[in-house]
Amino acid sequence: MLSSSSTTVKNLLLKKRLWFLLKLVCFVSSVLIFCEFLIYYVVIFQCRWPEVKGGAHLGKKETSSSVLKAIILADTHLLGEIKGHWLDKLRREWQMERSFQTALWLLQPDMVFILGDVFDEGKWSSPQAWADDVRRFQKMFKYPVSTELVVIVGNHDIGFHYEMTTYKVNRFEKVFNFTSGKLITRKGINFVVVNSVAMEGDGCAVCRTSEAKLVALSHRLNCSQQRPNHSNKRCGDAEKLPASEPILLQHYPLYRKSDAECSGEDSAPPEEKNVPFKEKYDVLSQEASQKLIWWFHPRLILSGHTHSACEVLHAGKIPEISVPSFSWRNRNNPSFIMGSITPTDFSLQKCFLPYESRVFTVYCAAGALLALLILAHCQLLTPPFYFAQRLISKHKAV
């Protein structure tokens, strides 16, 4: 009889422990699923495509066919074999992959632009390391056939000007179909792709080729817009392009003294804003910047490189948007730009990704709660009233 009762008690204790273990597993799994998967949907779901001026009077069908929806991001900096720690790679690359795939699924853009520094060590990576980095990039940033991906070259992809070689440039061009001076025209909108690393102005082989292509493209675009300073004779043999003023896509920002005038929660930290920028390193030179404005008279310039957000006006009328980094490795609050663009207008909206600090806070809170639950279950936590009762009884005994 006693044996049967003892067995029953043991079975009840075992069931109780298994049930508690199951609850712990469910709790931990729920936290992991939320922090590593669901949080991206919760945050990005709140982002909305901006409306273009004049788009309100158009029908829904006409608007969707005439407005190009583009996502613009920058500075993913996929870590390489030299500086990249495996845990850092795992954490930050998972964040970018989930952010990108979630944005594609929820927002369904027509185009995605990545404004350079795709890789962190492209400037010195071996052929084998380069192939491995490319494979990881293609896995993380895979996209459906309904979306077009355009990747711009950055200094970490081919090196700063003094490190840049024809081999590195060709290697990047082969993978991403990138060419400086390339024109991409979609829905009557002209995008000009610029290798800003090659805008050194010292006549190097890569620089000469890049600038020659830009000048030729400038001529074609200006003739298509029938600018007064181009005679009909000069433009007679030029291929006609959509008359839309172009949008420049590049890695380096145009020249500005510093980020002192930049504002917003994802702008540079206060201690960095007044640090002067170095020409041809932090920003393009004044000469190269002026050339691009003269050649193209763009209506918008999109750049990266600084890892922080900034919006400036050039010549008092040409806006440039510096897109912050897409990676937790470079900032706590990464983001991307959503653009609704037509041949004559555009509207931009920022979409923030989950903050790394907030995800870390959720994990810390969940860990503390988990520890309390385990201690309480093991009866290692003394309830306050029981502790007080013991003190009172001891006092009476004395």
N, C-alpha and C positions, 0 to 999 in steps of 0.2 A: 504493500500500500504506500509506504513512504517512498519507495523507489519510483512508483508510478507518478506520485505527486512531484517528486524531484525532477523527473523527466519532463513533465508538463511545464514546470517553471523554467527549465532550461530552454525548452522549445519557444516559450513566450519571450524569453530574453533574447534568443537568437532572432526571432521574427522582428522584435523591436529594434535590434541593432541593424538588421538588414533594411528595415523600413527607413531608419534614420540615415543609413548610408545611401539609399536610393534618393532620399530628399536632398542630401548633400550633392550627389552627382547631378541631379536636375538643376540645383541652384548654380553650381559651377558651370554647367553646360549653357544655361540661360545667359549668364554673364558673358561667357566667351562668344556666344552667337550674337549677342547684342553689340559688344564692343568690336568684334572683328568682321561683322557682316551687316547687321540690321542698321547700325548707326549711320552708315553711308546713305542708306535709303531714306532714313528719317531726315537727315540734314539736306541732302541734295533735292529731295522731293519739294522742299520749300522754295527752290529757285524757279524763276519764271522767265521766259523769253521776253525781252523788252519789245515794245511796240514802236514801229517806225512812224515818224510824222507822215501824215497823209495816208497811212494805212488803214485808218478807222473807217473811211468811206468805201473801201474795197470790200468785195464779197469774200467770204471765208475761203472759197476755192481759189479765187484770183490771188488773194494774199499769200497763201501757202505756195503757190507756183512762182510768184514774182519775188518773194523775200528769201534771201539765202540765210540760213541759220548756221552760224559758225561758233565753234568752241576754240578759244585761244588759251594755250598754257605755255609755260616756259620752265627751263632749268630743272629737268628731272634728275640729272646727275646720277645715273645708275652707277653704283660703285664697281670698281674693278678689282683685280686680283692683288694689287699692291697695297692700296690703302683701305680696301673694303673688308671690314670685319664681318664674319658670317651672320652674326646676330643683327648687326646694323642693316645688312642687306635684307635679311628675312623680314625685319620689322618695317622698314621704310619702303621696300619694294611691294610688300603686301598692301600697305596703305595706298600707294599710287595705283596699283592694279585694281583694287576694289573701288577706288574713287573714279577711275577712268571708266571701268566697265559699268558701274552704276550710273554714271552720267550719260553714257551712250544709251543705256536701256531706258532711262527715264526721259531724257531730253531729245533723243533721236536727231542729232544735228546732221546737216548736209555735208559739212566739212569740219575737220579738226586741224588746227595749226599748232605745231610745237616750235617755239622760237629759240631753238638752239640749246647747247650744253645738254644734249640728250644723255651723253656719257660723261663720267667724271675723269676717266683716264684714257680717253681716245687719243689724246695728244702723245702718249708714249706707249700705248698697249701693243703687244706683239700680235702677229696674225692670229694665233690661237686664242689669245685673250679677247681680241676684237670679235672673233667669230662667236665666242661664248657670250659676250655682252650683247651682240646683235640678236642672238637666239633668245636671251632673256627679255630683251626689249620687245621682240615680236610676240612673245607669249603674253607679256603684261599689257601691251597696247594693241592687241588684236581688235579688229573692227569689221563690221558687216559690209557687204558689197554696196549697200545703200549710202555709206559714208565714205568720204575721201579724206585720206590723211596726207598732210603736207608737212615735211620736217625741214627746218632751217638749220644751217650749220652754225656752231658756236666755237669759241676758243678752246673749250675743253674737248671738243670733238676732233679738232685738227691741230690744236696748239695756237698760242699767240703768234703774231706775225713772224717773229724770229724763229719759231719752232715749226711753222707751217711748211709743208712740202707738197709737191705735186702728187706724190704717192698717197699721202693722207687725204688730200682733197678728193682724188679719184676714188679712193676706198669708200669714202662717205657718199660720194655721188652715185656709186654703183649700187649701194644698198638702198638709198632713199630717193633715187632719181632726182637728185638735187643739182641745180645749175644756177650759179649766180647770174642775174640778168634774165632769168626765166620769167615769162609772163604766163599767169594762170587766169583764164577768163571763164567765169561761171555766171550764168544768168545775167549777162551783160555787165558784170562787175570785173574790173581789172585789178589783179593782185600782182605786185612786182616783188620777186624774191631776190634778196641781196645777201651776198657773202660779205658781211661787215668786217670780218677779219682781214679781208683783202683790200680794204679801203685805206691802206697805209699811206699811199701817195708817193712811194719811193721808186716806182717803176719796176718792181720785182715781176717775174714772169707770170705768176698767178694774178698779181694785182693788175698788170696790163691787160690780160685776157678778160678779167672780170669787168674792168672799167670799160673796155671796148664794147662788150655786150650790153652794158647799161646805157652807153651813149647811143648805140644803134636802136635799142628799145625805146629810149627817150624820143628819138626822131620819129619812130613809128607812132607812138602814142600822141605826140604833139601834132603830127600831121592828121591823125584821126580826129583830133579835137579842133582842127583848122585854126590853129593859133595865128594871129596876125603876123608874127615874125617869121613865118614859114611861107615862102612863095609857092604857088601852084607847081612851078617847075621842079622845085626840090622835092615836093611831095607826090609828084606824078607817078612814080614807080613804087611808092610806099604801100604796103599792105594795109588795108583799112581795118581798124579795130573798133570795138565799141567806144563811143565818145566819153564814157564815164571816166572821171578823174581817178587815178590809181590809188590803191592802198599799199603802202610799203610794209614789207615783212622782213625783219632783220633781228640779229641778236644784240649787238651793241646799241645803246640809245644814241640819238644825236647829241651833239655837244650841249652840256649845261654845266654850270660851275659846281653845283653840288645838289643834294636833295633837300636843301634848306626850305624850299617853297612847297615841298610835297606834304600832303596831309592824309589822314585816314588811319584806321587802326592797323593796316598792314603796310604802312609806309616805314621808312627806315627808323630805327630807334633814335631817340633824341640825341644821344651821345655821338651818333654817326652822321646826323643830317648836315652838320656844318663842315664836315671834312671835305676839303676841295677834291674834285675828281681830276684824275690824271688823263690827259688826252691820249688816245690810241691804246688805252688800257682799261679805264672805267667807262669811257664814252668815246665816240668818234671824235676826230679832230675838228676844229672849227671849219677848216677848209673842206674836208670830206662831207661834213654836214651840209655846208652851203651848196656843194656840188649836187647832192641828192635832191635838195629843195629846188635848185635851178633846173635840173634835168627833168624832174617829174611833176613838180607842183602838186604834191599828193594832197588828198583831202583827209588822210589819216595815216599815222605811222604807229606800228605796233612793234615793241621791242621787249627784250628781257635783260639778262645779265646781272642786274643789280640785286636780284632776289627780293626786292621790295617794290611796292606800288608807287607810282608817281604819274601825275598828269601835268603836262606842260604845253604851252602854246609857242610855236615857232613862227616868226615873222608876224606875230600878233593874230594869226588866224588858222594855223595848221596844228591840230592837236596831236600830241604823241602820248600814247599810253604805255608805260613800262609795266609789264605783267610780272607779278611776284612769282616766286618759286612754287612749284607744284608738290614739293617734297617736304615731309616733316623734318628731314635732315637739315634743311636750310631755314625753316621757320616753324613756329608753333601753330600758326594759322594760315596754312596754304590756301590758295584759291585759284580760280580760272575765270576767264571773261566769256560771257555769252554775248554774241553779236547778231543782231538782225540787220541785214544789209541789203540795200537796193542799189541800182546804178546811180542814183542821185542822192541817197541819204543813208544814214546808219544810226543805230541806237545800241548802246552797250550797257551791260549789267554784270555786276560781279557776283560770283557764286562761291561762297566760302565752303571749305571742306571741314570735317570734324577737327576740333582743336586737339592736339596731342595731349595737352595738359588735362583736358576734361576726360579723355579716355583713361589716362593714368589715375585720375581722381576716382573714377568709377571702380577701377580695379582695386585701389587702396581701400575704399569704403566696403567693397564686397569682401576683400580679404579680412578686414577687421570684423565684419559681421560673421563671416565663416568661423573665425577663431572663437568668437563669443558663443556661437551655437555649439561648437565642439566642446568647449569648456563647460557649458551649462549641461550638456548631455552627459558628460563624464562626472557631473556633480562636483566639479572643481571650483565652481563659483558659488560662494556662500551668499544667499539672499540677504539683503540689508536688514530685514526685520528679524531674521533668524540670528544674525550676528548680534543685533541689539539685545535680543532675548537672552543670549548666552552671557552677555556682559552683565545684565540685570541679575541673573541667577547667581553669578559668581559674586556679585556685590552683596547679595542677601546672605550667601554662605559665610562671607567674612563677618 
